């Protein structure tokens, strides 16, 4: 039994003053677990389909909605609109988070799904600047803000939902499927844009081809909504561990916010540090790298798109294996090794990406993609474990979205501006090194949560055999730790 699991079990035995009973250990039914993981991953797939499409079409969107600007200003304007969606993400987290803790995870996740689909679909039907003038970029901004507001409740809720459904021993593996959906969605979006770029001329893409990927969001959202409406509420939400948790769940949103900031500020800072590490790398690779290659390195959009798409496929292949590994070796070692590697390897990776030929850029992208997979795989299991059940959704909404808004979604915009302002095309590498250093410091304060029951939730197992094993182990452990007095 891992040390952290034994310590948590002893703490619960002493608090309850008895060994675990059969009813204290929740057995998760495999069909419910599969539906929960699948529906949650589909939501992330939907969210990142939009990001993949927008990132690959940033230059085209700039020409459609900001035609009077220079090419560099068009890209920056396009990324500024992209970043604007992240400004409202914390607001979405502040609204949807408390609702998720009070009304339930499933209801809120169904709402965010349909709002994401509407926001993305709307971009595909907005007329360009040549048709309606200044109203075009204004409507684009509004559509992005609807999408950003809804995603403010999406990832925190989805990670909470999957984490609360997963057996403790397999939480890393099962939660990694959530980010598997992330990169599948991005890969699908980027692959679709790549195929359109090959199939259509530049004039056709500019005139109407760019709209096709956004219009696909409507049917995808309908499918996702149907799946989420069929879900049952998470076991942890249905039966919280003690009366303190239940009373906390009834507090007002304002009171809950104050409680989280006052009593859980250390966990919030750790959450934000991990999110910064993950999302700066994420948006650098997925959001900025396609444009970096076309606008800074002057490569064709087709070759740039294929190179990043290769990285996404590599992440999809790796991520669930790393998630499973985190269940065995722990979350902290994976974060620590990957953060240290990013400090060391960012400059070599970008030097390879800048080189001519086929294989050096491929190797550079695969290095960054491997690091990104190491940050992504354990995150959906690690972050919800920082907070107790009654405030988990709201706390995730605060910590995750504020960090993404401040550091993640702004990465393409800030990096593009740094490269343009300084003329140094190695700025992306320096930015990643800074994120790696912050992540390495954060890991020192990250509690190990591999195989440990979630704070405020019942122990979760995948079978009655595991349930019997845990009850028997707790009985033996209770006899050895019981106070004779």
Phi, psi and omega in degrees: 000125179302150184305315184294329179289317179298317181296318179293321180295317178298318179300318180290323179295318180291323180292317183276344180058035175194165176285162177294143173253170182303320183286348178279347184245119184273126174265122182272127178286128183306318180298319178296319180297316180297320180293320180297313181294316182295315182292323178291317179296326179295323177298316176296323177300317179296314181300315186274344167301315178299315181296318179298316179297312183296318181297317182286337181256012185304314181294319179294316179298322177299320180289325182286319188256344179226058189292337184280350184272165174291163180306316179296319179292327177298316179296315180296320178296320179296316178290330176295320175294321175301314182291331181300327178298331182280342177295323182270354179302316177301325177297318176298320177296320180292330179276308186283330182301303177300325177296321178295326178283336185261315184265338182123150182291318188297317182296317182291321180294327175294321179293314181295328180298310183290326178293320177299316181297318180296315181298317181289316180300322183298325179301324182289345182248000180285127176296155180281176181299324181296338183266312186237008175069221186299336179298333183297305178295331178294315178294322175301316179298318180296318179296319178295325181288325174297315179297317180293320179298317181290321180291343174299334177256000188277298188294316179299320178290319181294317179295319178299314183297311181292318180299321182284342177269340191276138170301143186303319185290340186239017186296321179298314180294310184292322180290334179294339176295336177296313178281340167302315176298324177305307187280335171295316178299315178297316181297319179296316179297314181291324178295321179297315178296319179299316179296321178295321179297325178283326186276332185247157174283168179299320180293322178293319177298317182291326184283314185209339186298327182294339183285332188305310182299323180291325180292334179294339182299331181300302178299321178299318179296322179296319178296315180297320179297317179301315181295320182287329177292341179273355184281152169266156180296153183294147180302322182295323179288322182294324183223091178284162196287323184210173186294330177299317179296317182295319179292324179296325182292341183270356183290158179292164181299317179297317178294322179295318179300314179297320179298316182296311183293320183286315188263344185230029184296327179294316178295323177298317180295319177297316178303313182293325178295317178292319179296319177301311181302312182293311192278332172298315177297317182300306184285338173294315183283313186275325186266322187257327188301320177301315180288325177303319181288322182280317187270327182263315181267353175059044173265163178292150180297327180297312180292321178296316180297317181295324182294313179291323177299322176300319177297321179294319178297320179298318178296316179302321180289328186273326203296319182287332175292320177291323176299317177295320179299323181294335175290334184263315183263344181106159179283320187299314180300322181293314177299314185297312182296317182291321179295317177297320179295326180292324176299320184279323193259353184298313180295311176303322181297315181287330173296321177294318180298326181284342184289156176281167181095184184263310192284323177301312176298323178299314180297319179299315179293322180294326176298309180296322181293323178295317177298317179299320178298323180292328177281324184285318189303313183273353191294316183293339175269329186282313188294313178298333181290349180284343189231152177288161188304315189293337180240009189299313183296313181294318180296320175296321179299323179285300186297312183293311188286325176295320179291319179295318181296319184282323190238329185277296183295337179277351184303311178300318181295310182296316181294317178299318179293321179295317179296316180293318184287324184261338186075007181262111182279007174262003180306321178302323179294317180296322179296318178294322179297319177297316178298320178297321179294317178296319178297321181295321176293319181299321183300331178299333183255004182276120176289142178285127184238006181298127178068005181269138175301147178296146179297121180086009181234156174297152167301138183244132179229165185261355181202164177292332177295317177294324177299313180297319180297317182291319178297315179297317179297319180295324178296317179293320181291323180295322179295327182277338184253355185294138177285121182302331182290000000 
